[in-house]
Amino acid sequence: MCGIVGLFLKTERFQPRLGELTASMLHEMRDRGPDSAGFAIYDRGQAGMTRITVLAEGQRPDWGRTAADLETVLDAEVSVRPIRDHAVLETAGDGGRARQWLIDNSPEVDVLSYGSQIEIYKAVGDPDLVAINYDLRSRSGTHALAHTRMATESAVTTNGSHPFATGANTCLVHNGSLSNYNWLRTRLERQGEIFQTENDSEVAAGYLAWRLREGDSIKEALERALVGLDGFFTFAIGIEDGFAILRDPIACKPAIVAETDDWVAMSSEYRAITHLPDSSHATVWEPAPGVIYTWARAA
Amino acid sequence: MGPGCVSAPDPVTTIDLAETSLRDLNQKLHQAERGSFRVLNPRGAHAVACGIDADISVEIHGSVGYYCAGMHQKGSVYVDGNASTGLAENIMSGTVRISGSATMSAGATGHGGLVVIEGNAGARCGISMKGVDIVVGGNVGHMSAFMAQAGNLVVLGDAGSDLGDSIYEANLYVRGEVASLGADAICKDMRPEHVRTLAGLLEAAGMEADPNDFRRYGTARGLYNFHIDDVNAEVARRAG
């Protein structure tokens, strides 16, 4: 089943409350996925700095040592902000290089995201507890995605949890299942994508990261995804300054969108939207099958 | 009550879902034999007013989640708002009406009664309908009336792709454009009895439209039997 939510703030009005609003949406989707949960938070970040969110599940690794190793590799300072079994590493160095080095050299570490604006957290267990443990409510920012997972075809593990990110500042949450992901993963690996799980949704994230790296706009990347990805999907996608929604042309997986002057919210179910400010005056609609919806922040 | 007395209208019972659990609401509706109910703050809850089996009237103020008024019989349910997946699924009789739009599979597998959607309906509206009448003021999504068996689907707007795919019987009346017809669905003549039926449905739904502006779609009955041509093709293939 799985539940997905996305919240894109069009104005600054609710930015201090982004985490709290996202947590309320996540809470409503708990029934759809009580096994595990995750969320991505986008904020404005700090110019010239890249954050790398890393996870060492069930461990308390020596993040100071990891940072020191990375400093040598990147030839730049790396600071560490640990939060339970996650840590956010911040550097002026090359985030993509850092991701690759960590994947190649630190098998106990999963790299959940990298980029100037994104942080991703995920864990098994009650989605409300995941929100509490990783302090979602206190976060401010511009947009967020979250996911509650009901595992149907693979084990309940943290690294099977969404959101998935392989490229800078790009991530997605997925409700559905892809059927051509194995073949696609091999193809993307030849294009230089690096994957960390056996999950189909990670391949979709890699597909978009690849297209964006090749210079596609998010709309162009999703137009290609409609042809390249075979299977069932409702996606909510975050990029640096934007938000997108796409459903496959058969559209078995649910989605509802609501929009006001201040925000756009997307969810598997309408009830996740009812707690948002002014939701009773929002324009509400079901995204059409195979239609790409995008929002971008005004420059 | 003495002769000549007029029975007083039933008082309206108000149930606020911000204070009452969904289970309590549905239990109250199942226990009632008559009367009117007003439901407040549904906030997208699932299965609101499911399984009604009495001549009661329920008004829901706000949008509902999945399966609202599912398995409905006899009474009437009105939603002042939108509805999610499976509005009035498996309705047997009575009326379900919403002022807004419904997402997927509205009126699915309905055996009887009337479902009125004043806005749009999403994909697979009336899937496997078995006798229900569905009137949609706006558009319906793709694969509506998929495998429809009996009843009427009336669409005042447009229909998405693959309308009436693998339809057995049932009449589909569409005033606007049909993106495409599904397998074995065809456009059929509007005979006088169809105009009469449609006029009656529009009146029952309280929709103003001229029945002569609609086209009728239904089954070509081409999938009812196995085609002997297919056997010949198989024999030829095996003969190599």
HADDOCK unambig.tbl for C-alpha pairs under 7 A between the chains (distance, minus, plus):
assign (segid A and resid 270 and name CA) (segid B and resid 44 and name CA) 5.52 0.50 0.50
assign (segid A and resid 270 and name CA) (segid B and resid 65 and name CA) 6.60 0.50 0.50
assign (segid A and resid 271 and name CA) (segid B and resid 43 and name CA) 5.71 0.50 0.50
assign (segid A and resid 271 and name CA) (segid B and resid 44 and name CA) 4.33 0.50 0.50
assign (segid A and resid 271 and name CA) (segid B and resid 45 and name CA) 6.44 0.50 0.50
assign (segid A and resid 271 and name CA) (segid B and resid 65 and name CA) 6.99 0.50 0.50
assign (segid A and resid 274 and name CA) (segid B and resid 43 and name CA) 5.84 0.50 0.50
assign (segid A and resid 286 and name CA) (segid B and resid 103 and name CA) 6.46 0.50 0.50
